[in-house]
Structure formats: structure tokens, C-alpha cells
């Protein structure tokens, strides 16, 4: 099935940037992805990377939101000891 997404080039370039970020040993949250890469759909890009064989793991971390409340968000990183 062909990709009918008009933003498929943007998706690919975001995947490449996020992959480099993760392979450099960094973790990333949706807020960080939006700020650093203009990526509104981090979970979709992570899914693309995982489907391509990148060993990504998700953990929930506590952060303080703009209203000063503690909330949990997904943080992604490469699995320790996994060959990328």
C-alpha cells in the first residue's frame, strides 16, 4: 500500500532526526520533540522507527505541566545493550 500522506517527506526527515538523537544516547518526550524537531506526533515517529527495527523503549516519567501539576508523560530511549 502506498503512503498517501502528503507530509511523508517531513515524517521521514523527522524520523531521521529523532533516530540520530536517540542513537546519540539521549531520551526524548513529545514536548522535546516539538521544540527540537517540530514534531507534533512523536509516538507515530517512534512507531515508524520501531517498525524499521530500532529497539526503542518507553517509560513514563513525571513532569510538572504549565499549571504546576505533576503529570506523567512518555519518554523514549534506545533499549540498553541493544544493537541499533
N, C-alpha and C positions, 0 to 999 in steps of 0.2 A: 504494500500500500504506500502510495507516495505521500510525502509531507505537504499538506495544503496550507500549512501555517505561513502567512506572509512574513512572519518575523523569524523564519528558520535560520537565516544568517546571523541575526542577533543572538538567538539561542545558542548557536554553535560557538560564537565568539565569547559569550558569557561562560559557557561550559569550559572553554579553553582557559579563560582567566581564573575561574574557580578551581579548576584542576591544578594549575600552577600554584595557586595559593595553598591548597591542601598539601600538595607534594613538597612545598617548602616547609611543612611542619606546622602550619597554622590551622586553627579551627575557624569556623565561621557560623554566624547566625544570620537570620533573614535581615535584620536591621543593618548588619555589617555589609551584607551582600548588596543591599540597596545603596548604601553610602559609597562603597568602593567600586562597584561594577554596574550600578544602575539596574540591578536585577530585582524585579518585583516578585518573582516566583522561584525562590531558591529551592524549595522542595522539588519542583519539576526539574530543575537543572541537576540536582543531586540524583534524582531518579534516572536521568539521562546518563550521568556518569556511572552510576551503579550498573545500569544495563550494558554499558560499554566495558564492564569488568573492573572498575575502580573499587577497591574494598573500603567503602565509606561506612562509618558507624554514626549513629545518632544517640545523643544523650540529652536529657532535659536539664537545663540549668536555670537557677533563679536569678532574675534581674529585677531592677526597680524600673517601673514604667514612668511615663511623664507625669502621672498623677501621684507618684510617690508610693505606689503599691508594689508589693513583691509579686511577680508573676513568673511562670516557668515558660521557657522557650526552647526550641530545638537548637542544638549546637552540633555541627557536623565536623568530623575529622577523619583522617585515614586510620584504619584499624592498625594498632600496634603490631609490629612483626610481620605484617602482610606485605608481600612484594607488589608494588604498584606497576 
